[in-house]
Structures are given as C-alpha cells and as structure tokens.
Amino acid sequence: MRVAPVGGTAVQDHVALAEIELCGDLIIAASAADEDRLSMESIDEVLKVAEERTREVEAGR
C-alpha cells in the first residue's frame, strides 16, 4: 500500500468536494424533513436548481 507523503502535496478535487457538500446538504434536509422522503421540489430547493437555471438563462445558454 502506498501512502501520500506528508507536507503540502495534497491534491484537492474541487468537483468531488462540491459533490460531497451537496450530499451533506441533502442528508441534513432529509433528516430535518417531516415526510419519509424528500419530494423532487424539496431536492431541487436544497440543490438550488432553480437558481442555477436562472443563471444559465441570464448567461444565454
């Protein structure tokens, strides 16, 4: 087994970190929800899907 050396050589995968953060947000929302499952609308709200779509439209995509 190979272990990364200690001391400033760590590589950050920003996409992976963003995905982990989104998963965490969903877990928190699910644990706070009154219903058994989050609705698609609730998931979209947690993931800020509407905000992203608005940015895309404004950017002309």
GICOR-V470137 format. One record per backbone hydrogen bond with DSSP energy under -0.5 kcal/mol. CO is the residue of the C=O (numbers start at 1). NH is the residue of the N-H. E is the energy in kcal/mol with one decimal. If there is no record, write none. Layout:
BEGIN
CO | NH | E
CO | NH | E
END
This chain:
BEGIN
11 | 13 | -0.5
12 | 14 | -0.9
13 | 17 | -2.4
14 | 18 | -2.1
15 | 19 | -2.3
16 | 20 | -2.4
17 | 21 | -2.1
18 | 22 | -2.3
19 | 23 | -2.4
20 | 24 | -2.3
21 | 25 | -2.3
22 | 26 | -2.2
23 | 27 | -2.4
24 | 28 | -2.4
25 | 29 | -2.3
26 | 30 | -2.7
27 | 31 | -2.3
28 | 32 | -1.4
29 | 33 | -0.9
39 | 43 | -2.5
40 | 44 | -2.6
41 | 45 | -2.1
42 | 46 | -2.6
43 | 47 | -2.6
44 | 48 | -0.5
44 | 49 | -2.6
45 | 48 | -0.7
48 | 52 | -1.7
49 | 53 | -2.4
50 | 54 | -2.2
51 | 55 | -2.1
52 | 56 | -2.3
53 | 57 | -2.4
54 | 58 | -2.5
55 | 59 | -1.8
56 | 61 | -2.5
57 | 60 | -1.1
END
